[in-house]
Amino acid sequence: MTSALTVSVPCMRSQTEVVVDGLGLSRRVSRLTPSAIVALAIVYVVWGSTYLAIRYVVASLPPYISAGARFLIAGVVLYPIALYGSGRPQRVADRPTARHWRSALVIGGLLLAIGNGGVSEAEQHVASGTAALLVGMVPLWMAIFGWLFFRERVTAWAVVGLLVGFSGVAMLAGGEHSGGVSASGLLTLVVATLAWSGGSIFARSAPMPARPLLGTAMEMIAGGAACLVVGSVLGEWADVRLSRAHASAWIGLAYLIVFGSIVAYSAYTWLLRSVSTPIVSTYAYVNPAVAVLLGWLVAGEQITGRTLAAAAVIIAGVALIVSGPRLAGRRQTE
């Protein structure tokens, strides 16, 4: 799960439909350019691998404290870059206000503290691949929230996709010895995905600075601080043993800060502004597969028949929701 970051990448240029958004020109294409292929590969691999990195981090460091450190460091690094790095005079719309910070606290709290923090908490008890599969339910929750709060039309494809996706979650919740997840791990991940989806819905209309990177840096700072508050309430500081933390935890944390919280999110935001939504949404199919494969190859996580079947069912549900409207449109034009 992620919040949007944007870093200007001069070499990434598309060639068709021009969209003017007040921050410059962005071009959205329905076909893949070499730059788009590279950006997609980054999102596929890096986002899929963050689940394994989180597993190594929480093996030695408390989940909310480590997540807070991750987002605070990334946010503090990005904030001055976003505010002054362009070399252009700061416009009024670029200046963060108290209202913007309130929005950042809500978005960062939901997406990063409850969302990503919850995933970190759950991965103390749940395999990284299984966690990625459950996080793949986000598009399903988004469809429900879009209907509830924005009265977005829910198609028959979406209804079928919701039912299929939830049945996949039910398959995973079959008990530890049958290849499922524990009740507490399942509940934590469901709450995390709900928070991520709710935060994403709120972020659609929340007042934020005009520069997307600045807003994201603010969300990371606020969300990181919220993670530290949650960790403090849970008494995690007593479990911080920096001298005893394994090297893999520090490597994992550095990987999450640099690649998970900066590089991949930047590529993802560029994709949102440069290629069509159906192309970008393919990450929802690929990330769980990458996470399961890496968990098996690197960490020796067991892949059971139940896990594989649940993976296929959940991905099929997400695919129906994401691709259903496009399929329906094709049938109407035939």
Secondary structure, 3 states (H helix, E strand, C coil): CCCCCCCCCCCCCCCCCEEECCCCEEECECCCCHHHHHHHHHHHHHHHHHHHHHHHHHCCCCHHHHHHHHHHHHHHHHHHHHHHCCCCCCCHHHCCCHHHHHHHHHHHHHHHHHHHHHHHHHCCCCCHHHHHHHHCCHHHHHHHHHHHHHCCCCCHHHHHHHHHHHHHHHHHCCCHHHCCCCHHHHHHHHHHHHHHHHHHHHHHHCCCCCCHHHHHHHHHHHHHHHHHHHHHHCCHHHHCCHHHCCHHHHHHHHHHHHHHHHHHHHHHHHHHHHECHHHHCCHHHHHHHHHHHHHHHCCCCCCCHHHHHHHHHHHHHHHHHHHHHHHHHHHHHC
